[in-house]
Amino acid sequence: MSAGSQTENNSEGSPRGTLGALLYADKTREPISEKVWLDLVAAIADSDQTALHLLYDRTHCLVFTLVVRICKSREIAEELTVDVFHDVWRGASGYDPERASVVGWVMSLARARALARVAIENQRQPAESIGTRLRSGVNKLRKKFGETHP
């Protein structure tokens, strides 16, 4: 990867590490049209569990990958991935195709869940005082540069 480049290309020349690269990584599957995605959401809104399973099957890896990158925890990502598809089940009737593609909508649900969890986890951690953080930083600098006086 070059110094100015943010993504690396795979052997086929497609960028690695992108949503599209993950979504279309399986070259044996044809890309899914937005109409098919919309039909799945409509069926889910009509309480079709098979449609939810199909949507899950086609998108859970994307959801999990996004959530694990945000939360930095596989365990939390597994839990939130299930929660996202519960949100899809409950919210399919309110999906608005004018606002986002189906995959975009699912990913925004995942992102919101992950960010909310990170905020909760950050609140649970004991807050350090500014003085404690400052002393820690000064000590690290002293250690790095060999200074031993207070």
SERO-4910 file (N, C-alpha, C, O; in steps of 0.05 Angstrom, whole numbers):
BEGIN
 pado doro    nc1    nc2    nc3   cac1   cac2   cac3    cc1    cc2    cc3    oc1    oc2    oc3
  Met    A     17    -23      0      0      0      0     18     24      0     37     26     15
  Ser    A     12     44    -17     28     68    -19     22     86      5      2     84     18
  Ala    A     40    105     10     38    123     33     12    139     32      0    144     53
  Gly    A      4    148      8    -19    165      6    -45    150      3    -67    162      4
  Ser    A    -44    124      0    -68    108     -5    -81     99     21    -66     91     40
  Gln    A   -107     99     22   -121     90     46   -130     61     44   -134     48     64
  Thr    A   -132     51     20   -140     23     16   -120      9     -1   -106     21    -17
  Glu    A   -119    -17      3   -101    -34    -12   -118    -50    -32   -141    -56    -27
  Asn    A   -107    -56    -56   -122    -71    -76   -117   -100    -73    -95   -109    -66
  Asn    A   -137   -116    -79   -134   -145    -78   -124   -154   -106   -119   -138   -123
  Ser    A   -122   -181   -110   -111   -191   -135   -127   -184   -159   -117   -183   -182
  Glu    A   -154   -179   -156   -171   -171   -178   -170   -141   -184   -183   -132   -203
  Gly    A   -156   -126   -167   -154    -97   -171   -176    -81   -156   -176    -57   -157
  Ser    A   -193    -95   -142   -214    -81   -126   -203    -73    -99   -186    -87    -88
  Pro    A   -212    -50    -88   -201    -42    -62   -210    -61    -40   -233    -69    -39
  Arg    A   -191    -68    -23   -197    -85      0   -205    -67     23   -197    -44     24
  Gly    A   -221    -78     42   -228    -63     65   -252    -44     61   -257    -27     79
  Thr    A   -266    -46     39   -289    -29     35   -315    -45     38   -314    -70     36
  Leu    A   -336    -31     42   -362    -44     44   -369    -60     19   -378    -83     20
  Gly    A   -364    -48     -4   -369    -62    -29   -352    -87    -33   -362   -107    -43
  Ala    A   -327    -85    -25   -309   -109    -27   -320   -132    -10   -318   -155    -18
  Leu    A   -330   -125     14   -341   -146     31   -368   -156     21   -373   -181     21
  Leu    A   -385   -138     12   -411   -146      2   -409   -163    -22   -425   -182    -26
  Tyr    A   -390   -158    -40   -388   -172    -65   -363   -190    -66   -353   -195    -88
  Ala    A   -354   -199    -43   -329   -215    -42   -334   -242    -55   -315   -254    -67
  Asp    A   -358   -253    -53   -364   -279    -65   -371   -275    -94   -393   -267   -101
  Lys    A   -352   -280   -112   -355   -276   -140   -375   -295   -153   -384   -291   -176
  Thr    A   -382   -317   -139   -402   -336   -150   -430   -325   -147   -449   -336   -160
  Arg    A   -434   -306   -130   -461   -294   -126   -464   -269   -143   -445   -252   -144
  Glu    A   -486   -266   -155   -492   -242   -170   -498   -219   -151   -509   -224   -130
  Pro    A   -490   -194   -158   -498   -172   -140   -528   -170   -138   -543   -176   -157
  Ile    A   -538   -163   -115   -566   -162   -109   -577   -135   -116   -566   -114   -107
  Ser    A   -598   -134   -132   -610   -108   -139   -625    -96   -116   -634   -110    -97
  Glu    A   -628    -70   -116   -642    -56    -95   -672    -66    -94   -684    -66    -72
  Lys    A   -683    -73   -117   -710    -83   -117   -713   -108   -100   -732   -111    -85
  Val    A   -693   -126   -102   -694   -150    -85   -692   -143    -56   -706   -155    -39
  Trp    A   -674   -124    -49   -672   -116    -21   -698   -104    -12   -707   -110     10
  Leu    A   -710    -87    -28   -736    -75    -21   -758    -96    -17   -774    -93      2
  Asp    A   -758   -116    -34   -778   -137    -31   -774   -152     -5   -793   -160      8
  Leu    A   -749   -156      3   -743   -169     29   -754   -153     52   -766   -164     70
  Val    A   -749   -127     52   -758   -110     74   -789   -109     74   -801   -110     96
  Ala    A   -801   -108     51   -831   -109     50   -841   -135     62   -861   -135     77
  Ala    A   -828   -157     55   -837   -183     66   -832   -184     97   -849   -195    111
  Ile    A   -810   -173    106   -805   -172    135   -826   -155    149   -836   -162    170
  Ala    A   -834   -133    136   -855   -116    147   -882   -131    149   -898   -125    166
  Asp    A   -885   -151    132   -909   -168    133   -904   -193    151   -919   -213    148
  Ser    A   -884   -192    168   -878   -214    187   -868   -239    174   -873   -261    185
  Asp    A   -854   -237    152   -843   -261    139   -816   -267    151   -796   -254    145
  Gln    A   -815   -288    167   -789   -296    180   -769   -306    161   -745   -302    165
  Thr    A   -777   -318    139   -758   -327    118   -744   -304    106   -720   -305    100
  Ala    A   -759   -282    101   -746   -258     90   -725   -246    109   -704   -238    100
  Leu    A   -732   -246    135   -712   -237    154   -687   -254    154   -665   -244    155
  His    A   -692   -280    152   -669   -299    151   -652   -293    126   -627   -293    128
  Leu    A   -664   -288    103   -650   -282     79   -634   -256     81   -611   -255     73
  Leu    A   -647   -236     93   -633   -210     97   -609   -214    116   -587   -204    111
  Tyr    A   -614   -229    137   -592   -235    157   -570   -250    143   -546   -243    146
  Asp    A   -577   -270    127   -556   -286    114   -539   -269     95   -515   -274     93
  Arg    A   -551   -250     83   -537   -233     63   -522   -209     75   -505   -198     63
  Thr    A   -529   -202    100   -517   -177    111   -504   -180    139   -491   -162    148
  His    A   -507   -203    152   -497   -205    179   -467   -201    181   -457   -190    201
  Cys    A   -452   -210    161   -423   -206    162   -415   -176    160   -397   -167    174
  Leu    A   -430   -162    144   -426   -133    142   -431   -119    169   -416   -103    179
  Val    A   -454   -126    181   -462   -114    206   -441   -121    228   -432   -103    242
  Phe    A   -435   -146    230   -415   -155    250   -389   -140    246   -377   -131    266
  Thr    A   -379   -139    222   -353   -126    216   -354    -96    225   -335    -87    237
  Leu    A   -375    -82    218   -377    -54    226   -378    -51    256   -363    -35    267
  Val    A   -394    -67    269   -397    -65    298   -371    -72    313   -364    -59    332
  Val    A   -358    -93    304   -333   -101    317   -311    -79    314   -295    -75    331
  Arg    A   -311    -66    291   -292    -44    287   -298    -20    305   -279     -7    314
  Ile    A   -323    -15    310   -330      7    327   -326      0    357   -315     16    372
  Cys    A   -335    -23    365   -335    -31    393   -309    -44    402   -303    -45    426
  Lys    A   -293    -54    383   -268    -68    389   -272    -93    407   -255   -100    423
  Ser    A   -295   -106    404   -301   -130    420   -318   -149    403   -340   -141    395
  Arg    A   -309   -173    399   -324   -193    385   -350   -200    400   -371   -204    388
  Glu    A   -348   -203    426   -371   -211    442   -393   -190    440   -417   -197    436
  Ile    A   -386   -165    443   -406   -143    440   -417   -143    412   -441   -139    408
  Ala    A   -400   -146    392   -409   -146    364   -429   -169    359   -448   -165    344
  Glu    A   -424   -192    370   -443   -214    367   -470   -207    378   -491   -211    366
  Glu    A   -470   -196    402   -495   -188    415   -510   -166    399   -534   -168    395
  Leu    A   -495   -146    391   -507   -124    377   -517   -131    349   -536   -120    339
  Thr    A   -503   -150    336   -512   -159    310   -540   -171    312   -557   -166    295
  Val    A   -545   -187    332   -572   -198    337   -591   -176    342   -614   -176    332
  Asp    A   -583   -156    359   -601   -134    365   -608   -118    340   -631   -109    337
  Val    A   -589   -114    322   -595   -100    297   -617   -114    281   -635   -100    271
  Phe    A   -616   -140    279   -636   -154    264   -663   -155    279   -684   -158    266
  His    A   -663   -153    305   -688   -148    319   -699   -121    312   -723   -118    308
  Asp    A   -681   -101    310   -690    -74    302   -702    -74    273   -722    -61    268
  Val    A   -689    -90    256   -699    -92    228   -727   -105    229   -745    -95    216
  Trp    A   -730   -126    244   -756   -140    247   -778   -120    256   -800   -119    245
  Arg    A   -771   -105    277   -791    -87    289   -795    -62    272   -817    -50    271
  Gly    A   -775    -53    257   -776    -28    243   -780    -29    213   -780     -8    200
  Ala    A   -783    -53    202   -785    -56    173   -808    -40    161   -806    -29    139
  Ser    A   -830    -39    175   -854    -25    164   -848      5    163   -862     19    148
  Gly    A   -829     15    178   -823     44    177   -799     51    159   -792     74    157
  Tyr    A   -788     31    145   -766     36    127   -775     54    105   -796     50     93
  Asp    A   -758     74     99   -764     94     78   -742     92     56   -720    101     61
  Pro    A   -749     81     33   -728     78     12   -718    105      1   -698    106    -13
  Glu    A   -732    127      7   -723    153     -2   -700    163     15   -684    180      6
  Arg    A   -697    153     39   -676    162     57   -650    146     55   -629    157     58
  Ala    A   -652    120     48   -628    103     47   -634     78     32   -657     69     31
  Ser    A   -613     66     21   -616     39     10   -621     20     33   -617     27     56
  Val    A   -630     -4     27   -635    -24     48   -609    -30     64   -609    -29     88
  Val    A   -588    -35     49   -563    -41     63   -553    -17     79   -543    -20    101
  Gly    A   -556      7     67   -549     31     82   -565     34    107   -555     42    128
  Trp    A   -591     28    106   -609     30    129   -600     10    151   -598     17    174
  Val    A   -595    -15    143   -586    -35    162   -559    -27    175   -556    -30    199
  Met    A   -541    -17    159   -515     -9    169   -518     16    188   -503     18    207
  Ser    A   -536     34    182   -540     56    200   -552     47    227   -546     59    248
  Leu    A   -569     27    226   -579     15    251   -556      3    267   -554      7    291
  Ala    A   -539    -11    253   -515    -23    266   -497     -2    278   -487     -5    300
  Arg    A   -491     18    262   -474     40    272   -485     53    297   -471     58    316
  Ala    A   -511     59    296   -524     72    319   -522     55    344   -516     64    365
  Arg    A   -528     29    341   -526     10    363   -498      9    374   -494     10    399
  Ala    A   -478      8    357   -450      6    365   -441     31    380   -428     29    401
  Leu    A   -448     54    369   -440     79    381   -453     83    408   -441     93    427
  Ala    A   -478     74    410   -493     76    436   -479     58    457   -476     66    480
  Arg    A   -471     34    448   -457     16    467   -430     27    476   -423     25    499
  Val    A   -415     39    457   -390     51    464   -394     73    485   -379     75    504
  Ala    A   -414     89    481   -420    111    500   -427    100    527   -417    110    548
  Ile    A   -442     78    528   -449     66    554   -424     55    567   -420     58    591
  Glu    A   -408     41    552   -383     29    563   -365     51    573   -352     47    594
  Asn    A   -363     73    559   -346     95    568   -356    108    594   -340    117    610
  Gln    A   -382    108    598   -394    119    622   -388    101    646   -386    110    669
  Arg    A   -387     75    641   -382     55    662   -354     57    673   -349     50    697
  Gln    A   -335     65    657   -307     66    666   -304     90    685   -315    111    680
  Pro    A   -288     86    707   -284    108    725   -269    131    712   -250    126    697
  Ala    A   -279    154    716   -266    178    704   -241    185    719   -240    186    743
  Glu    A   -220    190    703   -194    198    715   -194    229    717   -207    243    701
  Ser    A   -181    238    737   -179    268    740   -159    278    719   -142    263    710
  Ile    A   -162    303    713   -143    316    694   -115    314    705    -96    309    690
  Gly    A   -112    318    731    -85    317    744    -73    290    741    -49    288    736
  Thr    A    -88    269    745    -78    241    742    -68    236    714    -47    225    710
  Arg    A    -84    244    694    -76    240    666    -51    257    660    -34    247    645
  Leu    A    -50    281    670    -27    299    665     -2    287    677     19    286    664
  Arg    A     -3    277    702     20    265    715     29    240    700     53    236    696
  Ser    A     10    225    690     17    201    675     31    208    650     51    195    643
  Gly    A     22    228    636     35    237    611     62    248    616     81    242    601
  Val    A     66    264    637     92    275    644    111    252    651    134    252    643
  Asn    A    102    232    666    119    209    674    128    194    649    150    185    648
  Lys    A    110    190    630    117    176    605    139    192    590    158    180    580
  Leu    A    136    218    589    156    234    576    183    233    590    204    231    577
  Arg    A    182    234    616    207    233    632    221    206    627    245    204    624
  Lys    A    205    185    627    216    158    622    229    157    594    251    145    591
  Lys    A    215    168    575    225    167    547    251    183    544    269    174    530
  Phe    A    253    206    557    276    223    554    296    221    577    316    235    577
  Gly    A    291    203    596    311    197    617    312    217    639    331    216    654
  Glu    A    293    235    642    294    254    664    283    241    689    262    226    688
  Thr    A    296    245    712    287    232    737    278    252    758    267    243    778
  His    A    283    277    755    276    297    776    246    303    775    233    300    753
  Pro    A    234    311    798    205    316    799    196    340    784    172    346    783
***
